[in-house]
Amino acid sequence: MEVISLFHSAVYTGLLICAFVLDGPQPYTFILGLTHGIIWIGMSITSIIAVHYRVINLRLALAIALLGCIAPFFGSIEFLRQGRQRRLAGAEAVPS
């Protein structure tokens, strides 16, 4: 999910550039917008299932599902933040 979230952020960045910087060239803006929508729907459904099976926590699921339609960067940032916290916790648990 983390890799897809980062890819989603890249697609969304491309959509923003096409829509606002390049003045909405078609069909690129349409393709990027459609891709963003499909990925967001898929990530939202997957995050709901992942919370149910306790693969991810509710905070991450909310960042993906609620904030992801506006800007998927929230979910990507939350994935990176939680991954960093897990690595730090794992490093502290290893005896020296």
N, C-alpha and C positions, 0 to 999 in steps of 0.2 A: 504494500500500500504506500510505503514511503516513496518508492521510486515513481509510482504513478502520480503521487501528489506533486513531486518535483517536476515531472513532465507536464502535469496540468498547469503548474505555475508558468512554465515556459510557453505553453500554448496560449495562456491568457496574456502573457507579456506580448507575444506576437499579435494577438487580437487587438490589444490596446494600441500598439504601434500602427497596425493597419488602419484601425478606425479613426485615430486622432492625428497621428503624424503624417500618414500617407493619404489621408482624406478618403478612406473607405474603398480601396480598389476591389472590384468584384472579379472573380469569385473567391478571392483569398479571405476577405473579411467574413463572408458567409461560411466558408469551410472552417475557419478558425472558431467562429462563433458556435457553429454546430458541434464541433469537436469539444469545445469547452462545456457546452450543455450536456452532451452525452457522458463525458467523463465525470462531471459533477453529479449527475443522477446516479451513475454507477458507484462512485465513491460514497455517496450518501447512503445508498442501500447497503453497500458492503460495510460501512462503519456502524450502521444499526445492528447488523448481524454480528460484527466483531465485538461490540459492546455486550451483546447478549451472551456471547461465549467467553467474555472477559479477556479478549485478545488485546483490546485497547481500552482506555478509560473514557468516561463520559466527557471529560473536558476536551479530549482530542476529537471525539465524535461530533461534539457541538461545533468545534472549530471547522471541521470538514463540512458538515451538513448545513449549518446555519450561515456561517460566514463565507463558505466556499463559493456560493453563487455570486457574491459581490466581489470577492477577491480570494482566490485559492491560496494566496500567500500565507494566510492565517494557518491553514492546515499544514503547509510545508514547514513553517516556522515552528509550529507545535511539535511536529514529528522530530525535527532536529533538536529542539529543546529537550524533549523527553528522552531521545536517544543519548544525548550528552549526559543527562542525569543518570541513566542506566549505566553508562560507561564509568562515570565517577563512582557510583555506588558499588559497581563490580571491582573497581580498582581498590577501594577502601576495604572490601571484604577479603581480598587476597592477602594472606599473611606474608610479611617481609622476612 
